[in-house]
Amino acid sequence: MVRTEEWRRLSTAVLLILAVAVAYYVGGRIGLHQSVVVNGAEVTPLWPPTGIALAALLWLGLRTWPGIALGTYLAIERIGDFNLAGLGIVAGNTLAPVCAYLMLRRVGFRSEVDRLRDALALVFLGGLLPMLISATIGTWSLVLGGDLPSARFWPVWSAWWAGDAMGVLVVTPLLLVLRRISRPAGEGGYRVPEVSALVLTSVVVTVVATRTSLSLLFLVFPLIIWAAVRFQLAGSAPCVLFVSVLAISAASDRTGPFDGQTLLETMINLQALNGAAALTGLLLSAMVTEQNNVRLKIEQVCEDLAELVEHLARGGPER
């Protein structure tokens, strides 16, 4: 009986690792469709696997880290021959989300992202800081392996870091909210029409903003604010991802506001848009959620106090 239970736990762990590896690989294939070549190295403006890896660790714990390593190997093996540089990339891409998970757990991060401190922790301790590890190890691996001249280190490093960080800021919130998303309800039955209006408006405005030659990218921010204020992370996370995907597509095609720009200018403008959109949606959603929770607690305390006063008034001593 004990051995059967051990085999069951082992098989469950193996299946989870394989599931994480498959998800990482699929995310990598999607990311590589929008890759660009920076100084001879292939990088992506948005690397979804980093967001997938961190979400998997937050859900399942450190036991899934081999799945991240296996998924990284499968993703880069399709690009070229696996060598020592590839081994360094695997190590960096595995170590970065693991460090992010450990730091988030250290500060008491909650996957509901219902506090401003959780949003700030995800931005800095989940995305910006730990992804320095993957970018540094990966770029140095290419340099030491002879695949990248040392003079081109910094452009590749910055693009690598930005792509990994955007993967966390854009993809991880969406995956975290998928576990608890539900059908909009309440508030007089107007929530479903409002969702429909938000989706339709987002599609039209984002397509126009990313495909017109006019500088109208700022038009996406009222949409993100609308989604964050009314639906919190469940609304802002999909909206930010949609904006990011369409902006990357326009930048890859060198159309719309990205027409006529150099590769460096395109990457700077694209990452500035993605980063600003992700920060706006994430931080505003957390602030609204935190305020809503405080309001609900205050209302509950007031109701309890009213019941107590009523009870005392009915059962008080007679004179």
C-alpha positions as CSV (number, residue, x, y, z in Angstrom):
1,M,0.0,0.0,0.0
2,V,2.8,2.4,0.9
3,R,4.7,1.6,-2.3
4,T,1.5,2.1,-4.4
5,E,1.1,5.5,-2.8
6,E,4.7,6.4,-3.6
7,W,4.3,5.3,-7.2
8,R,1.1,7.4,-7.5
9,R,2.9,10.5,-6.1
10,L,5.9,9.9,-8.5
11,S,3.6,9.5,-11.5
12,T,1.7,12.6,-10.6
13,A,5.0,14.6,-10.3
14,V,6.2,13.3,-13.6
15,L,3.0,14.2,-15.3
16,L,3.1,17.7,-13.9
17,I,6.7,18.1,-15.1
18,L,5.8,16.9,-18.5
19,A,2.7,19.2,-18.6
20,V,4.9,22.2,-17.7
21,A,7.5,21.3,-20.3
22,V,4.8,21.0,-23.0
23,A,3.3,24.3,-22.0
24,Y,6.7,26.0,-22.0
25,Y,7.5,24.5,-25.4
26,V,4.2,25.6,-26.9
27,G,4.6,29.1,-25.5
28,G,8.1,29.2,-27.0
29,R,6.9,28.2,-30.4
30,I,4.3,31.0,-30.2
31,G,6.9,33.5,-29.1
32,L,9.4,32.5,-31.9
33,H,6.8,33.4,-34.5
34,Q,7.3,37.0,-33.5
35,S,11.0,36.9,-33.1
36,V,13.5,39.4,-34.5
37,V,17.2,39.2,-35.1
38,V,19.2,41.6,-33.0
39,N,22.9,41.7,-34.0
40,G,22.8,38.1,-35.2
41,A,20.9,36.7,-32.2
42,E,17.2,35.7,-32.3
43,V,15.2,37.4,-29.6
44,T,11.5,38.0,-29.0
45,P,9.8,41.2,-27.8
46,L,7.5,39.0,-25.7
47,W,8.7,35.6,-24.4
48,P,5.5,33.8,-23.1
49,P,7.4,30.8,-21.5
50,T,8.8,33.0,-18.7
51,G,5.2,33.9,-17.7
52,I,4.2,30.2,-18.0
53,A,7.1,29.1,-15.9
54,L,6.5,31.5,-13.1
55,A,2.7,30.7,-13.0
56,A,3.5,27.0,-12.9
57,L,5.8,27.5,-9.9
58,L,3.3,29.6,-8.1
59,W,0.6,27.0,-8.7
60,L,2.6,23.8,-8.2
61,G,5.8,24.7,-6.3
62,L,9.4,24.0,-6.9
63,R,8.8,20.4,-7.9
64,T,8.0,21.5,-11.5
65,W,11.4,23.2,-12.2
66,P,12.6,20.2,-14.3
67,G,9.7,20.9,-16.6
68,I,11.0,24.4,-17.2
69,A,14.4,23.1,-18.0
70,L,13.0,20.4,-20.3
71,G,10.7,22.9,-22.0
72,T,13.6,25.3,-22.5
73,Y,15.7,22.6,-24.1
74,L,12.9,21.6,-26.5
75,A,12.3,25.2,-27.5
76,I,15.9,26.1,-28.3
77,E,16.7,22.7,-29.8
78,R,14.3,23.6,-32.7
79,I,16.3,26.8,-33.4
80,G,19.7,25.2,-33.9
81,D,22.2,22.6,-32.7
82,F,22.3,22.2,-28.9
83,N,25.8,23.0,-27.6
84,L,27.4,24.5,-24.5
85,A,25.7,27.9,-25.2
86,G,22.4,26.1,-25.2
87,L,23.2,24.5,-21.9
88,G,23.8,28.0,-20.4
89,I,20.5,29.2,-21.8
90,V,18.7,26.3,-20.2
91,A,20.3,27.1,-16.9
92,G,19.5,30.8,-17.1
93,N,15.9,30.3,-18.2
94,T,15.4,27.8,-15.4
95,L,17.1,29.8,-12.7
96,A,15.4,33.1,-13.4
97,P,11.8,32.0,-12.7
98,V,12.9,29.8,-9.8
99,C,14.5,32.9,-8.2
100,A,11.4,34.9,-9.0
101,Y,9.3,32.3,-7.2
102,L,11.5,32.2,-4.1
103,M,11.5,36.0,-3.8
104,L,7.8,36.3,-4.2
105,R,7.2,33.6,-1.6
106,R,9.6,35.4,0.7
107,V,7.6,38.6,0.7
108,G,4.2,36.8,1.1
109,F,3.0,37.2,-2.5
110,R,-0.7,36.2,-3.0
111,S,-1.6,34.8,-6.4
112,E,-4.9,36.6,-6.3
113,V,-3.0,39.8,-6.8
114,D,-5.6,41.6,-4.7
115,R,-3.2,44.0,-3.0
116,L,-1.0,46.7,-4.4
117,R,2.0,45.1,-2.7
118,D,1.4,41.9,-4.6
119,A,1.3,43.8,-7.9
120,L,4.5,45.6,-7.1
121,A,6.2,42.4,-6.0
122,L,5.2,40.7,-9.3
123,V,6.6,43.6,-11.3
124,F,9.9,43.9,-9.6
125,L,10.6,40.6,-7.8
126,G,8.8,38.5,-10.4
127,G,9.7,40.2,-13.6
128,L,12.3,43.0,-13.8
129,L,14.9,41.8,-11.3
130,P,15.1,38.0,-11.8
131,M,15.0,38.2,-15.5
132,L,18.4,39.9,-15.4
133,I,19.6,36.4,-14.6
134,S,18.3,34.7,-17.7
135,A,19.4,37.6,-19.9
136,T,22.9,37.8,-18.5
137,I,23.5,34.0,-18.5
138,G,22.0,33.5,-21.9
139,T,23.8,36.4,-23.6
140,W,27.2,35.5,-22.0
141,S,26.6,31.9,-23.2
142,L,26.3,33.0,-26.7
143,V,29.4,35.2,-26.4
144,L,31.5,32.4,-24.8
145,G,30.2,29.9,-27.3
146,G,31.3,32.1,-30.2
147,D,27.8,32.7,-31.5
148,L,27.8,36.4,-30.6
149,P,30.6,39.0,-30.8
150,S,31.3,40.6,-27.4
151,A,30.8,44.0,-29.0
152,R,27.1,43.2,-29.5
153,F,26.5,42.0,-26.0
154,W,24.5,44.9,-24.7
155,P,21.9,45.2,-27.5
156,V,21.2,41.5,-27.3
157,W,21.2,41.5,-23.5
158,S,18.7,44.4,-23.3
159,A,16.3,42.8,-25.8
160,W,16.6,39.5,-24.1
161,W,15.8,41.0,-20.7
162,A,12.9,43.0,-22.0
163,G,11.3,40.0,-23.7
164,D,11.6,37.8,-20.6
165,A,10.3,40.6,-18.3
166,M,7.3,41.2,-20.6
167,G,6.6,37.5,-20.5
168,V,6.1,37.7,-16.8
169,L,4.2,41.1,-16.7
170,V,1.8,40.1,-19.6
171,V,1.3,36.4,-19.4
172,T,1.6,35.5,-15.7
173,P,-1.3,37.7,-14.5
174,L,-3.5,36.2,-17.2
175,L,-2.7,32.7,-16.1
176,L,-3.2,33.5,-12.5
177,V,-6.6,35.0,-13.0
178,L,-7.8,32.1,-15.3
179,R,-8.0,29.8,-12.2
180,R,-10.7,32.0,-10.6
181,I,-12.4,33.8,-13.5
182,S,-16.2,33.5,-13.6
183,R,-19.1,34.7,-15.6
184,P,-19.9,38.4,-14.9
185,A,-23.0,38.8,-12.8
186,G,-24.8,41.3,-10.7
187,E,-25.1,45.1,-10.9
188,G,-28.5,45.0,-12.6
189,G,-27.5,42.6,-15.3
190,Y,-25.4,45.1,-17.1
191,R,-22.1,43.4,-16.7
192,V,-22.4,41.0,-19.7
193,P,-23.3,43.9,-22.1
194,E,-20.5,45.9,-20.7
195,V,-18.0,43.0,-21.3
196,S,-19.3,42.8,-24.9
197,A,-18.9,46.5,-25.4
198,L,-15.4,46.4,-23.9
199,V,-14.3,43.5,-26.1
200,L,-15.7,45.2,-29.3
201,T,-14.2,48.6,-28.5
202,S,-10.8,47.0,-27.7
203,V,-10.7,45.2,-31.0
204,V,-11.6,48.2,-33.1
205,V,-9.4,50.7,-31.2
206,T,-6.4,48.5,-30.9
207,V,-6.4,47.5,-34.6
208,V,-6.7,51.1,-35.6
209,A,-4.0,52.3,-33.1
210,T,-1.5,49.7,-34.2
211,R,-2.1,49.8,-37.9
212,T,-2.6,53.5,-38.7
213,S,0.3,55.7,-39.6
214,L,-0.8,58.2,-37.1
215,S,0.7,58.1,-33.6
216,L,-2.4,56.8,-31.8
217,L,-1.0,54.1,-29.6
218,F,-2.0,56.1,-26.5
219,L,-5.6,55.2,-27.3
220,V,-5.2,51.8,-25.8
221,F,-4.7,53.1,-22.3
222,P,-8.3,54.2,-21.7
223,L,-9.4,50.7,-22.7
224,I,-7.0,49.2,-20.1
225,I,-8.1,51.6,-17.4
226,W,-11.8,50.7,-18.2
227,A,-11.0,47.0,-18.0
228,A,-9.0,47.4,-14.8
229,V,-11.5,49.6,-12.9
230,R,-14.6,47.6,-13.9
231,F,-13.3,44.0,-14.0
232,Q,-9.9,44.2,-12.2
233,L,-7.3,41.7,-13.3
234,A,-9.9,39.5,-15.0
235,G,-10.5,42.3,-17.5
236,S,-7.1,44.1,-17.7
237,A,-4.9,41.0,-18.1
238,P,-6.6,39.8,-21.4
239,C,-6.8,43.4,-22.6
240,V,-3.1,43.9,-22.1
241,L,-2.2,40.6,-23.8
242,F,-4.4,41.6,-26.8
243,V,-2.8,45.0,-27.1
244,S,0.7,43.5,-26.8
245,V,0.1,40.8,-29.4
246,L,-1.3,43.3,-32.0
247,A,1.5,45.8,-31.3
248,I,4.1,43.1,-31.8
249,S,2.4,42.0,-35.0
250,A,2.4,45.6,-36.3
251,A,6.1,46.1,-35.3
252,S,7.1,42.9,-37.0
253,D,5.4,44.0,-40.2
254,R,6.9,47.5,-39.9
255,T,3.5,49.0,-40.4
256,G,1.4,51.6,-38.7
257,P,3.3,53.8,-36.2
258,F,6.4,51.5,-36.6
259,D,6.7,52.2,-40.3
260,G,10.1,53.7,-41.3
261,Q,11.7,53.1,-37.9
262,T,15.0,51.3,-37.4
263,L,15.1,48.0,-35.5
264,L,16.3,49.8,-32.4
265,E,13.6,52.4,-32.5
266,T,11.0,49.8,-33.1
267,M,12.1,47.7,-30.1
268,I,12.3,50.7,-27.8
269,N,8.8,52.0,-28.8
270,L,7.3,48.5,-28.6
271,Q,8.7,47.6,-25.2
272,A,7.8,51.0,-23.8
273,L,4.2,50.4,-25.0
274,N,4.1,46.8,-23.6
275,G,5.7,47.8,-20.3
276,A,3.4,50.8,-19.8
277,A,0.3,48.8,-20.7
278,A,1.2,45.9,-18.4
279,L,2.1,48.2,-15.4
280,T,-1.1,50.2,-15.9
281,G,-3.4,47.2,-16.0
282,L,-1.6,45.3,-13.2
283,L,-1.2,48.1,-10.7
284,L,-4.6,49.7,-11.2
285,S,-6.3,46.3,-11.0
286,A,-4.6,45.6,-7.7
287,M,-5.5,49.0,-6.3
288,V,-9.2,48.7,-7.2
289,T,-9.4,45.1,-5.9
290,E,-7.8,46.1,-2.6
291,Q,-10.1,49.1,-2.2
292,N,-13.1,46.9,-3.0
293,N,-12.0,44.3,-0.4
294,V,-11.6,47.1,2.3
295,R,-15.1,48.4,1.4
296,L,-16.6,44.9,1.8
297,K,-15.0,44.4,5.1
298,I,-16.2,47.8,6.4
299,E,-19.7,46.9,5.2
300,Q,-19.6,43.5,6.9
301,V,-18.4,45.1,10.2
302,C,-21.2,47.7,10.0
303,E,-23.8,44.9,9.4
304,D,-22.4,42.9,12.4
305,L,-22.5,46.0,14.6
306,A,-26.1,46.8,13.5
307,E,-27.2,43.2,14.4
308,L,-25.4,43.5,17.7
309,V,-27.1,46.8,18.6
310,E,-30.5,45.3,17.5
311,H,-29.9,42.2,19.6
312,L,-29.0,44.3,22.7
313,A,-32.0,46.5,22.2
314,R,-34.4,43.6,22.1
315,G,-32.8,41.6,24.9
316,G,-31.7,44.4,27.3
317,P,-32.8,44.4,31.0
318,E,-36.2,45.9,31.8
319,R,-36.5,48.8,34.3
